[in-house]
Amino acid sequence: MSRMQKLTFSAMVMAIYIVVLYLTQSFSFGAYQIRIATSLYALAYIFPFLVLPLGFANLISNMLFGGFGIADMAGGCIVGIVTTALIVLIRKKGWHYGLAAVPVVLVPGLGVATYLSYFLNMPYWLMALNLCIGQILPGIVGVVIIKVLERVWRPAGTVAAHSGKEESR
């Protein structure tokens, strides 16, 4: 992809993330949340340039819909960047794409709990457990997204999920 195509694609993915979060906000925030939009983090497996845009999409979403201000905005952005960076690392190591679900579940579950437990006056371990359970579905959906997109669209130079080898077109 050209630089302009990457920029356009990034903006589209950010918009989709924000719209999905808006449509699912009734169960995407609080102590018990299933944040379907975080399944889009898995796109970084195929499109590694989405690491920062997906972090910023989380920041914007938390600014628009979150209730915990700057801590939620900054924390969500950092969690998004770390999650997608780990997904890119999984790809670069040639590990199975199914492992992309692990950071989608654990990074938001353990990371967001660090500040939500304080704001909601809940024990950290309970908050982390609730968030990790809520992230299981987005983790699975993320893996399905990778599987489907690998069949439909394999940009030149992406790592084949099954072989772990570089492809070229």
FIFI-885666 format. One line per 4 residues: number of its first residue (from 1); their letters; for each residue x, y, z of N, C-alpha, C, CB. Coordinates in steps of 0.02 Angstrom, whole numbers, padded with zeros to 5 digits, always signed. Glycine has a CB too. Layout:
BEGIN
NUM) a) X:Y:Z:X:Y:Z:X:Y:Z:X:Y:Z; ...
This chain:
BEGIN
1) msrm) +00042:-00059:+00000:+00000:+00000:+00000:+00044:+00062:+00000:-00047:+00000:+00060; +00020:+00112:-00034:+00055:+00176:-00034:+00042:+00211:+00033:+00032:+00221:-00093; +00080:+00262:+00045:+00072:+00300:+00108:+00001:+00329:+00114:+00123:+00358:+00111; -00025:+00355:+00059:-00093:+00383:+00059:-00145:+00328:+00070:-00106:+00419:-00008
5) qklt) -00136:+00270:+00041:-00182:+00215:+00052:-00182:+00192:+00125:-00165:+00156:+00005; -00122:+00190:+00154:-00117:+00171:+00225:-00152:+00222:+00269:-00043:+00164:+00246; -00144:+00286:+00253:-00176:+00339:+00292:-00252:+00334:+00286:-00152:+00408:+00268; -00276:+00323:+00225:-00348:+00317:+00213:-00376:+00255:+00248:-00363:+00313:+00138
9) fsam) -00341:+00199:+00241:-00363:+00137:+00273:-00363:+00145:+00349:-00316:+00079:+00253; -00312:+00177:+00376:-00308:+00189:+00448:-00368:+00230:+00472:-00243:+00224:+00466; -00384:+00283:+00436:-00441:+00325:+00454:-00506:+00286:+00452:-00445:+00386:+00407; -00513:+00243:+00402:-00574:+00202:+00396:-00580:+00153:+00455:-00574:+00164:+00329
13) vmai) -00524:+00122:+00472:-00525:+00074:+00528:-00540:+00111:+00594:-00458:+00037:+00534; -00510:+00170:+00603:-00525:+00209:+00663:-00600:+00226:+00666:-00483:+00274:+00664; -00628:+00247:+00609:-00699:+00264:+00607:-00742:+00203:+00623:-00718:+00292:+00538; -00724:+00146:+00596:-00762:+00084:+00610:-00758:+00067:+00685:-00735:+00025:+00568
17) yivv) -00698:+00073:+00714:-00689:+00060:+00785:-00736:+00104:+00826:-00615:+00071:+00806; -00736:+00168:+00811:-00776:+00217:+00849:-00851:+00203:+00840:-00760:+00289:+00827; -00873:+00188:+00779:-00944:+00173:+00766:-00965:+00109:+00802:-00957:+00167:+00690; -00923:+00057:+00797:-00939:-00006:+00832:-00945:+00006:+00907:-00886:-00061:+00816
21) lylt) -00899:+00044:+00934:-00901:+00059:+01006:-00964:+00099:+01023:-00838:+00097:+01028; -00982:+00146:+00981:-01042:+00186:+00992:-01104:+00140:+00993:-01050:+00240:+00937; -01107:+00095:+00945:-01166:+00051:+00939:-01169:-00001:+00996:-01165:+00015:+00873; -01113:-00015:+01027:-01111:-00066:+01080:-01094:-00036:+01148:-01060:-00120:+01062
25) qsfs) -01100:+00030:+01154:-01078:+00062:+01216:-01116:+00040:+01278:-01084:+00137:+01209; -01176:+00014:+01270:-01215:-00008:+01328:-01181:-00064:+01366:-01285:-00030:+01307; -01139:-00103:+01331:-01102:-00157:+01365:-01027:-00153:+01353:-01128:-00224:+01342; -01002:-00095:+01333:-00931:-00086:+01319:-00894:-00047:+01373:-00922:-00050:+01254
29) fgay) -00929:-00023:+01424:-00897:+00017:+01476:-00917:-00009:+01545:-00916:+00092:+01469; -00878:+00008:+01595:-00894:-00009:+01663:-00857:-00071:+01688:-00967:-00020:+01670; -00880:-00096:+01745:-00846:-00153:+01778:-00855:-00217:+01739:-00873:-00162:+01848; -00911:-00224:+01705:-00924:-00284:+01664:-00932:-00260:+01593:-00987:-00323:+01689
33) qiri) -00884:-00277:+01550:-00888:-00251:+01482:-00866:-00303:+01432:-00846:-00189:+01475; -00901:-00302:+01376:-00881:-00341:+01317:-00871:-00289:+01263:-00935:-00397:+01297; -00808:-00274:+01250:-00793:-00220:+01203:-00777:-00250:+01134:-00733:-00177:+01229; -00830:-00261:+01095:-00824:-00293:+01030:-00775:-00256:+00985:-00893:-00297:+00996
37) atsl) -00772:-00190:+00990:-00728:-00150:+00947:-00655:-00172:+00954:-00734:-00076:+00964; -00636:-00199:+01013:-00566:-00218:+01021:-00547:-00279:+00979:-00551:-00233:+01094; -00596:-00313:+00951:-00580:-00367:+00905:-00544:-00340:+00843:-00644:-00405:+00884; -00554:-00276:+00828:-00520:-00245:+00771:-00445:-00239:+00782:-00549:-00176:+00758
41) yala) -00422:-00245:+00845:-00349:-00245:+00858:-00314:-00299:+00817:-00335:-00254:+00933; -00350:-00354:+00804:-00320:-00409:+00767:-00300:-00389:+00696:-00369:-00467:+00764; -00329:-00336:+00670:-00310:-00312:+00603:-00236:-00297:+00598:-00351:-00250:+00584; -00204:-00280:+00654:-00133:-00265:+00654:-00091:-00325:+00635:-00111:-00238:+00723
45) yifp) -00118:-00385:+00641:-00083:-00446:+00620:-00069:-00444:+00545:-00123:-00509:+00638; -00117:-00419:+00507:-00111:-00415:+00435:-00086:-00346:+00413:-00178:-00431:+00401; -00106:-00295:+00449:-00088:-00226:+00433:-00052:-00194:+00492:-00151:-00185:+00414; +00013:-00206:+00499:+00049:-00182:+00558:+00051:-00107:+00566:+00119:-00208:+00557
49) flvl) +00038:-00070:+00514:+00038:+00003:+00519:-00022:+00029:+00559:+00037:+00034:+00448; -00067:-00016:+00580:-00126:+00004:+00618:-00114:+00009:+00693:-00182:-00044:+00605; -00052:-00003:+00716:-00038:-00002:+00788:-00059:+00065:+00818:+00036:-00015:+00801; -00032:+00120:+00793:-00048:+00186:+00821:-00121:+00207:+00807:-00001:+00238:+00793
53) plgf) -00146:+00197:+00745:-00215:+00217:+00733:-00266:+00182:+00779:-00233:+00203:+00661; -00255:+00119:+00794:-00303:+00085:+00838:-00297:+00110:+00909:-00291:+00009:+00835; -00237:+00127:+00931:-00229:+00158:+00997:-00265:+00225:+00999:-00155:+00168:+01013; -00258:+00265:+00946:-00291:+00330:+00944:-00367:+00323:+00939:-00264:+00371:+00884
57) anli) -00390:+00270:+00904:-00462:+00258:+00900:-00490:+00245:+00970:-00477:+00198:+00854; -00453:+00209:+01010:-00474:+00196:+01079:-00475:+00261:+01119:-00427:+00145:+01113; -00424:+00303:+01110:-00421:+00367:+01144:-00483:+00410:+01127:-00357:+00405:+01125; -00498:+00415:+01062:-00555:+00455:+01040:-00620:+00426:+01067:-00557:+00458:+00962
61) snml) -00627:+00360:+01064:-00688:+00328:+01090:-00698:+00342:+01164:-00686:+00253:+01077; -00644:+00336:+01202:-00649:+00349:+01274:-00663:+00422:+01288:-00586:+00326:+01309; -00638:+00466:+01245:-00652:+00537:+01252:-00727:+00551:+01240:-00608:+00579:+01204; -00754:+00519:+01189:-00824:+00531:+01170:-00874:+00495:+01215:-00835:+00509:+01099
65) fggf) -00858:+00434:+01235:-00908:+00392:+01268:-00889:+00370:+01339:-00921:+00331:+01227; -00825:+00373:+01355:-00802:+00350:+01421:-00819:+00400:+01475:-00727:+00338:+01420; -00818:+00376:+01536:-00838:+00419:+01591:-00782:+00434:+01641:-00894:+00389:+01627; -00720:+00417:+01623:-00666:+00426:+01672:-00611:+00473:+01648:-00636:+00359:+01688
69) giad) -00629:+00517:+01601:-00585:+00571:+01581:-00518:+00552:+01553:-00575:+00614:+01638; -00468:+00593:+01571:-00401:+00587:+01542:-00368:+00520:+01558:-00357:+00644:+01567; -00381:+00493:+01617:-00352:+00428:+01635:-00377:+00374:+01588:-00368:+00410:+01709; -00442:+00376:+01573:-00472:+00327:+01528:-00447:+00337:+01456:-00548:+00332:+01530
73) magg) -00440:+00399:+01436:-00415:+00414:+01369:-00343:+00390:+01361:-00420:+00490:+01354; -00300:+00410:+01407:-00229:+00392:+01403:-00220:+00317:+01413:-00187:+00430:+01454; -00254:+00289:+01463:-00249:+00218:+01477:-00273:+00176:+01419:-00288:+00200:+01539; -00329:+00195:+01390:-00356:+00158:+01332:-00310:+00162:+01272:-00424:+00185:+01314
77) civg) -00281:+00220:+01261:-00234:+00228:+01205:-00173:+00184:+01215:-00212:+00302:+01199; -00145:+00184:+01275:-00086:+00143:+01289:-00103:+00069:+01282:-00059:+00157:+01360; -00160:+00049:+01309:-00182:-00021:+01304:-00190:-00041:+01231:-00248:-00032:+01343; -00220:+00003:+01190:-00229:-00012:+01119:-00164:-00020:+01083:-00270:+00042:+01087
81) ivtt) -00116:+00024:+01097:-00051:+00021:+01064:-00013:-00041:+01085:-00010:+00084:+01079; -00012:-00056:+01150:+00024:-00115:+01174:-00008:-00179:+01146:+00023:-00117:+01252; -00074:-00183:+01146:-00108:-00242:+01120:-00091:-00253:+01047:-00184:-00235:+01128; -00097:-00202:+01006:-00084:-00210:+00935:-00010:-00222:+00921:-00108:-00149:+00896
85) aliv) +00034:-00192:+00960:+00106:-00204:+00951:+00122:-00277:+00967:+00147:-00157:+00997; +00091:-00305:+01017:+00102:-00376:+01033:+00075:-00421:+00977:+00069:-00394:+01100; +00020:-00401:+00947:-00007:-00440:+00891:+00041:-00438:+00832:-00077:-00413:+00870; +00070:-00380:+00819:+00120:-00375:+00766:+00181:-00419:+00782:+00142:-00301:+00756
89) lirk) +00201:-00420:+00845:+00258:-00462:+00866:+00242:-00536:+00854:+00274:-00450:+00940; +00181:-00556:+00869:+00160:-00626:+00857:+00167:-00642:+00783:+00087:-00637:+00880; +00147:-00596:+00741:+00153:-00605:+00668:+00226:-00609:+00647:+00119:-00548:+00631; +00267:-00562:+00672:+00338:-00561:+00653:+00375:-00623:+00675:+00372:-00499:+00681
93) kgwh) +00356:-00651:+00732:+00388:-00712:+00757:+00365:-00773:+00717:+00373:-00721:+00831; +00314:-00765:+00676:+00289:-00820:+00637:+00245:-00868:+00677:+00346:-00858:+00607; +00221:-00844:+00734:+00178:-00886:+00775:+00108:-00890:+00746:+00176:-00859:+00847; +00071:-00940:+00765:+00004:-00951:+00738:-00041:-00890:+00752:-00026:-01014:+00769
97) ygla) -00081:-00873:+00703:-00124:-00813:+00709:-00173:-00819:+00767:-00161:-00802:+00645; -00190:-00880:+00788:-00236:-00889:+00843:-00211:-00859:+00908:-00248:-00962:+00854; -00145:-00851:+00914:-00116:-00820:+00974:-00133:-00746:+00979:-00041:-00829:+00975; -00158:-00716:+00925:-00177:-00645:+00928:-00232:-00633:+00979:-00200:-00621:+00858
101) avpv) -00270:-00685:+00995:-00323:-00678:+01046:-00294:-00664:+01115:-00366:-00740:+01047; -00234:-00688:+01128:-00205:-00681:+01195:-00196:-00608:+01215:-00137:-00717:+01199; -00162:-00566:+01175:-00157:-00496:+01195:-00225:-00460:+01195:-00110:-00460:+01150; -00270:-00479:+01151:-00337:-00447:+01150:-00374:-00460:+01215:-00378:-00473:+01089
105) vlvp) -00363:-00517:+01245:-00395:-00534:+01309:-00356:-00505:+01368:-00402:-00609:+01317; -00291:-00518:+01370:-00252:-00502:+01430:-00232:-00429:+01438:-00191:-00544:+01431; -00211:-00396:+01384:-00187:-00327:+01392:-00244:-00280:+01415:-00157:-00302:+01326; -00301:-00280:+01381:-00355:-00238:+01407:-00380:-00262:+01475:-00414:-00237:+01357
109) glgv) -00385:-00327:+01484:-00410:-00354:+01547:-00367:-00335:+01606:-00416:-00428:+01542; -00302:-00342:+01599:-00257:-00327:+01654:-00239:-00253:+01657:-00193:-00368:+01648; -00234:-00221:+01599:-00213:-00151:+01597:-00267:-00102:+01618:-00191:-00133:+01528; -00326:-00110:+01590:-00381:-00064:+01606:-00402:-00072:+01679:-00442:-00076:+01559
113) atyl) -00394:-00133:+01704:-00412:-00146:+01775:-00370:-00104:+01823:-00405:-00220:+01791; -00310:-00084:+01802:-00267:-00046:+01848:-00298:+00020:+01868:-00199:-00033:+01815; -00334:+00052:+01822:-00366:+00116:+01841:-00441:+00109:+01853:-00354:+00167:+01787; -00475:+00063:+01819:-00547:+00056:+01831:-00561:+00030:+01901:-00577:+00008:+01779
117) syfl) -00517:-00013:+01927:-00528:-00039:+01995:-00526:+00019:+02045:-00474:-00092:+02013; -00484:+00068:+02033:-00480:+00126:+02076:-00543:+00169:+02070:-00418:+00169:+02058; -00563:+00185:+02008:-00621:+00227:+01997:-00686:+00195:+02020:-00627:+00245:+01923; -00691:+00130:+02013:-00754:+00095:+02031:-00751:+00063:+02100:-00769:+00041:+01979
121) nmpy) -00695:+00075:+02135:-00686:+00050:+02203:-00698:-00026:+02208:-00733:+00086:+02251; -00664:-00062:+02163:-00667:-00135:+02162:-00597:-00163:+02170:-00700:-00162:+02096; -00590:-00222:+02198:-00524:-00253:+02202:-00496:-00265:+02131:-00526:-00320:+02242; -00431:-00253:+02123:-00400:-00261:+02058:-00413:-00329:+02028:-00325:-00249:+02063
125) wlma) -00402:-00382:+02066:-00408:-00450:+02039:-00479:-00464:+02014:-00389:-00501:+02092; -00529:-00438:+02048:-00598:-00447:+02026:-00612:-00408:+01962:-00647:-00426:+02082; -00588:-00347:+01960:-00596:-00306:+01899:-00560:-00339:+01840:-00569:-00235:+01911; -00499:-00362:+01851:-00460:-00394:+01797:-00495:-00457:+01773:-00389:-00411:+01821
129) lnlc) -00521:-00496:+01819:-00556:-00557:+01800:-00618:-00540:+01758:-00577:-00597:+01862; -00657:-00492:+01780:-00717:-00471:+01742:-00698:-00447:+01672:-00753:-00415:+01780; -00647:-00406:+01668:-00627:-00378:+01603:-00599:-00433:+01557:-00576:-00323:+01611; -00559:-00478:+01584:-00531:-00532:+01543:-00586:-00577:+01516:-00480:-00573:+01584
133) igqi) -00634:-00594:+01559:-00691:-00635:+01536:-00729:-00598:+01480:-00739:-00651:+01595; -00739:-00534:+01488:-00774:-00495:+01437:-00735:-00488:+01372:-00788:-00427:+01464; -00669:-00496:+01375:-00628:-00490:+01315:-00621:-00556:+01277:-00559:-00464:+01334; -00646:-00611:+01304:-00640:-00675:+01269:-00676:-00673:+01201:-00669:-00732:+01312
137) lpgi) -00737:-00648:+01199:-00774:-00644:+01136:-00738:-00599:+01085:-00845:-00617:+01148; -00716:-00539:+01103:-00678:-00499:+01055:-00613:-00534:+01033:-00660:-00431:+01086; -00581:-00571:+01077:-00521:-00608:+01057:-00537:-00660:+01004:-00490:-00643:+01118; -00592:-00696:+01013:-00612:-00747:+00964:-00632:-00714:+00898:-00671:-00789:+00991
141) vgvv) -00671:-00660:+00902:-00691:-00624:+00841:-00630:-00598:+00804:-00739:-00566:+00859; -00580:-00573:+00841:-00519:-00549:+00810:-00483:-00603:+00771:-00472:-00522:+00863; -00479:-00663:+00798:-00447:-00719:+00764:-00486:-00737:+00701:-00442:-00781:+00810; -00552:-00735:+00704:-00594:-00748:+00645:-00582:-00695:+00592:-00670:-00750:+00665
145) iikv) -00575:-00632:+00613:-00560:-00578:+00565:-00495:-00593:+00529:-00556:-00510:+00602; -00443:-00613:+00566:-00379:-00629:+00534:-00388:-00685:+00484:-00326:-00648:+00588; -00420:-00738:+00505:-00430:-00797:+00462:-00466:-00779:+00398:-00470:-00852:+00500; -00519:-00740:+00403:-00558:-00721:+00344:-00517:-00675:+00299:-00624:-00686:+00364
149) lerv) -00485:-00625:+00328:-00447:-00577:+00288:-00386:-00608:+00255:-00425:-00518:+00330; -00356:-00657:+00287:-00299:-00691:+00256:-00320:-00727:+00193:-00266:-00740:+00305; -00380:-00752:+00192:-00404:-00787:+00132:-00423:-00737:+00077:-00465:-00830:+00149; -00449:-00679:+00098:-00474:-00631:+00050:-00420:-00583:+00027:-00531:-00592:+00080
153) wrpa) -00378:-00560:+00074:-00331:-00507:+00058:-00265:-00520:+00093:-00360:-00438:+00079; -00215:-00538:+00054:-00148:-00547:+00081:-00102:-00496:+00048:-00122:-00620:+00070; -00092:-00440:+00081:-00047:-00390:+00052:+00023:-00421:+00042:-00043:-00328:+00097; +00057:-00397:-00008:+00125:-00421:-00021:+00168:-00412:+00041:+00157:-00385:-00082
157) gtva) +00207:-00464:+00057:+00252:-00459:+00114:+00222:-00478:+00180:+00278:-00391:+00118; +00158:-00500:+00181:+00130:-00520:+00246:+00153:-00591:+00261:+00053:-00516:+00245; +00153:-00607:+00323:+00173:-00673:+00345:+00113:-00719:+00338:+00199:-00673:+00418; +00124:-00776:+00306:+00070:-00825:+00301:+00059:-00856:+00369:+00087:-00879:+00247
161) ahsg) -00003:-00858:+00391:-00018:-00881:+00458:-00002:-00955:+00467:-00092:-00869:+00474; -00008:-00992:+00415:+00001:-01064:+00422:+00073:-01085:+00416:-00041:-01101:+00371; +00112:-01050:+00375:+00181:-01072:+00365:+00231:-01031:+00402:+00197:-01070:+00292; +00214:-00969:+00419:+00262:-00926:+00454:+00316:-00899:+00407:+00294:-00963:+00510
165) kees) +00305:-00904:+00342:+00354:-00880:+00293:+00328:-00818:+00258:+00370:-00935:+00242; +00375:-00778:+00234:+00357:-00718:+00197:+00327:-00737:+00130:+00418:-00672:+00187; +00277:-00701:+00109:+00247:-00710:+00044:+00262:-00650:+00000:+00171:-00722:+00049; +00261:-00660:-00064:+00266:-00603:-00109:+00217:-00615:-00166:+00339:-00594:-00136
169) r) +00197:-00559:-00196:+00151:-00564:-00254:+00184:-00531:-00312:+00083:-00532:-00240
